[in-house]
Structure formats: C-alpha cells, structure tokens
Amino acid sequence: MDVDLAELHARALQSARRPVAAVQANQWGQPSNCGDWTVRELVNHMVAGNSWAAELAAGKTVEEVGTRLDGDVLGNDPLQAYDDSAAAAVAAFGAPGAMDAPCAVSYGPVPGSEYCGHRLMDVLIHGWDVARSTGQDATLEPELVEICWALIEPHRDLLAGSGMFGSEVTVADDADGQTRLLAALGRGV
C-alpha cells in the first residue's frame, strides 16, 4: 500500500478526537455500543491503546511496559489524556525509521507500518463508537474509510475468527464504504 500510514494515523486520531471532545459530562457513565463498556471505559481503552502504541513503536516490549497502562488512564481530564496519548503515538510513528522497525506487540513482532495500520483502524472505529454512543454525527472521512477497508478486506476471515470484533453484519450489496467497513467489524448502522 503506497500511502503515508503515519500521516493517515494522525488524521484518524484527529477524527476520533472530535467525538471525544464533545462527550457531555453526563454521558461518561452511560453504556457505549462496545460490549459492557461505558463511554468512559471506551475512551480509556482508546487512550491506553495510544499510549501502548507510543511505547511499542518506540521500541519497548510488552514486558517493559508491564502493567503501567492498566486501569484508569484518563484521570480528571479525559480530553487532555486523549490529546497527550495521541501526540505521543503520532510522534512515535512519525519518528525516522518507525514504519520499518519491528514492534513487539502481543501478537508477535510486526513492522511498524503494520502496527500503525492496526492503530489507525482502531482509533477511527472507536471514534465512531464514541460518536454513536453519545448521539453525535458519526460520519467518517471517506479516505480513512477507504484505507481501513484496504487494510482489513484481505483479512476479514482472520478478523472474524479473532473474537476482537462482533459478528459481521449483513448489509446491502450497494452499501456505501462506511457501512461496509462497520458491518465487517460487527457494527450495525
């Protein structure tokens, strides 16, 4: 894939920031559309994921990070926690050589470009989850949807068997790209 994944990942983080910034004080404890998580727990997952990405893309191992990112990483200012974690992830993936360097993720060492693609998809989709869970506009950037589709489409069977996403939702053959992407990841629209 001949694209700048680090730049697209940064755009996905910015896209996901919009719904995080618009969560109202009374919405943090309400259920999200992600399993048993509340909206706060969903955003906590996003921030922890960004923080993990910053550590692993910078060359640390899972063992070196340990349990430091377990539990609540949002503190009293979830948006600031999101911004700080996003900036760290952007810096790590944007560092010279980061796309070629191995990342020691839990599913084995993978090139930084592969891990960056996984993170791009994760933050974009969870941004949609936050928007959807809080009644916001959940429209995704078409170019980011297209890139995510290109990343997952060849691996749909593997994703379905991973248990990381819900069961694929059936949609019309002429469904738009966002609907197809979300359906492939178990999200009804």
PENORFEN-V378710 format. One record per pair of residues at least 12 apart in sequence whose C-alpha atoms are under 7 Angstrom apart, sorted by the first residue. I is the first residue (numbers start at 1). J is the second residue. Records with the same first field share a line. If there is no record, write none. Layout:
I->J + J
//
This chain:
5->113 + 116 + 117
6->93 + 94 + 116
9->116 + 120
10->90
12->120 + 123 + 124
13->86 + 123 + 124
15->124
16->123 + 124 + 127
19->127 + 130 + 131 + 136
20->79 + 130
21->79
23->134
27->39 + 134
28->40
32->133
33->129 + 133
39->130
44->72 + 73 + 74
46->123
47->81 + 82 + 85
48->69 + 73
50->85 + 86 + 89
51->85 + 88 + 89
53->89
54->88 + 89 + 92
56->103 + 104 + 105
57->92 + 93 + 98 + 103 + 112
58->92
59->103
61->104
62->104 + 105 + 106
93->116
98->112
99->111 + 112 + 113
100->112 + 113
121->148
140->178
145->177 + 178
146->177
149->181
165->185 + 186
166->185 + 186 + 187
167->186
168->183 + 184 + 185 + 186
169->183 + 184 + 186 + 187 + 188
170->183
171->183
//
